[in-house]
């Protein structure tokens, strides 16, 4: 039972992190879009935001893979 509870808690924590990462990813997307539309941001700043956004996407994919059960075909 303790193992199941621990696994459930880990899965819940992963889901919460995933939700937070998705929100941050959306926020970055909106910020990049706004900076590009207004030409207010310099290219370096936009590039840094895009790099951060890509890192978030990589982390989200990793977490999603951890949450998806392995299916042996």
Helices and strands as residue ranges (DSSP letters): H 2-38, H 43-67
